Amino acid sequence: IEYIRSYYYNKMEYIRFSSSEGKFVGYNEVGLKQAEAWNSDPSYLAQLNADKERYCHNNIGIDYQAA
């Protein structure tokens, strides 16, 4: 299970958090600067990893039953 949070502007993805990498990755100049800022905050990264536990792991049973 992987938790991904993407941010878009004008239909173009500029930054993405991936729980498998555990950090943000930027795709343009703005995204790279924002990724650097967010990756330097360990509490924010911990919050996003906790979101994976809270959202994905709690709902996996429901999703597999529906399939």
C-alpha positions in Angstrom: 0.0 0.0 0.0 1.3 3.4 -0.9 0.0 6.8 0.1 0.5 9.5 -2.5 -0.4 13.2 -2.2 0.0 15.2 -5.3 -0.3 18.9 -5.9 -1.3 20.4 -9.2 -1.4 23.9 -10.8 -2.9 24.5 -14.2 -3.3 20.7 -14.6 0.4 20.1 -14.1 1.7 18.2 -11.2 4.4 20.2 -9.5 5.1 18.2 -6.2 4.3 14.8 -4.8 4.6 13.0 -1.5 5.0 9.2 -1.8 5.0 7.1 1.4 7.3 4.5 -0.2 10.0 7.2 -0.6 9.0 9.0 2.6 9.6 12.5 1.2 8.4 15.1 -1.3 9.6 15.2 -4.9 9.4 18.3 -7.0 8.9 18.4 -10.7 9.6 22.0 -11.6 11.3 25.0 -10.1 8.5 25.8 -7.7 8.0 22.2 -6.7 11.7 21.6 -6.0 11.8 24.6 -3.6 8.6 23.5 -1.9 9.8 19.9 -1.6 13.1 21.1 0.0 11.2 23.2 2.5 8.7 20.4 3.4 11.3 17.7 3.5 13.3 19.7 6.1 10.3 19.5 8.5 10.4 16.0 10.1 7.1 16.6 12.0 5.2 17.2 8.7 6.7 14.1 7.1 5.7 12.1 10.2 2.2 13.5 9.9 1.9 12.3 6.3 3.2 8.9 7.2 0.6 8.7 9.9 -2.0 9.6 7.3 -1.1 6.4 5.5 -1.7 4.4 8.7 -4.9 6.3 9.5 -6.5 6.3 6.0 -5.0 3.5 4.0 -4.7 0.7 6.5 -8.1 1.4 8.1 -9.8 1.2 4.7 -8.0 -1.7 3.0 -10.4 -4.3 4.4 -13.4 -2.4 3.0 -11.8 -2.0 -0.4 -10.9 -5.7 -0.7 -14.4 -6.7 0.3 -16.0 -4.4 -2.3 -13.7 -5.9 -5.1 
